[in-house]
Amino acid sequence: MMSGRRLQAMCLVLVMLSSSVAAPASAQTADPKQPSTDNPVMYFWGTSQMDQCWTHFDVNGSDGSSQDGYGEKEFTGNGQQVEVDYTCRIQSGETFKDNMYLNENSSIVIELEFQIQHTDCTDTQDCQDLTLTLFKGTTPVAMEEFPQIGGSDADENLRWEIPVAENMTTWNKSGEEPSLQIQFSKPGYSSAFGCAFFLCGGWFRFYYTNNEDNFTVQTTFPIVNLTETAPGDGSGDGLLGGAVGDSLPGFGLAAGLGALAMAAIANSRREE
């Protein structure tokens, strides 16, 4: 007949088995604003005045974004400098809930749309071509200038492919989310006859993902599962080959308690 201690140990094993099945199922609930292997595209949103710009991974999450589908700053002074410096960050309250891991043999692809009206820069003027800087948290990991963008009232597409470097393979949650800084500074138009009938200054327009012209405005990350990262690269949190971790939440605890339960069974047998 089974002893009381042995029966208790068997019950504990059953509890651990049920919890190990339930925990991953609840943790794998899809959050459309979070990155994953099935949701690798980050989208851009912002206000009409371009005083705020934010990002997340839900293409349908345009709440609060300009209904025109773009933000614009006008510079209407005679010869006024067309100048912007702003950063698009992960939406407040939507910081990563899990680390993001990238394929080191692939590239991050940033696709944006602009309309920038300005005139040519002289040797005596301070100018800056359109410059993008990708940050991982507070650390800049890539920067590129795009002198070909701007100078007319035409919409212009920008595509920037960034090879994944060693310092880009792991983006830690709650501190290393991506952000994109956008900078530009060139002179606007001037007129000796005043600005009533002639173009003065210029403007800077940045399109958001929900634009009416269906311009592609997004960043695609080559996201991989934790189990696909290379062993020993520091992303496995000290686990064997990075095989267990965020991908199986609760597994380590369940396995440990299960081992204790089995030890209790073995001990009860020896006592009998």
Buried (B, 14 or more C-beta within 10 A) or exposed (E): EEEEBBEEBBEBBEBBEEBBEEBBEEBEEEBEBBBBEEBBBBBBBBBBEBEBBBBBBBBEBBEEBBEBBBBBBBBEEBBBBBBBEBEBBBBEEBBBEBBBBBBBEBBBBBBBBBBBBBBEBEEEEEBBBBBBBBBBBEEEBBEBEBEEBBBEEEBBEBEBEBEBEEEBBBBBBEEBBBBBBBBBBBBBBBBEEEBEEEBBBBBBBBBBBBBEEEBBBBBBBBBBEBBEBEEEEEBBEEBEEBEBBBBBBBBEEBEEBBEEBBEBBEEBEEEE
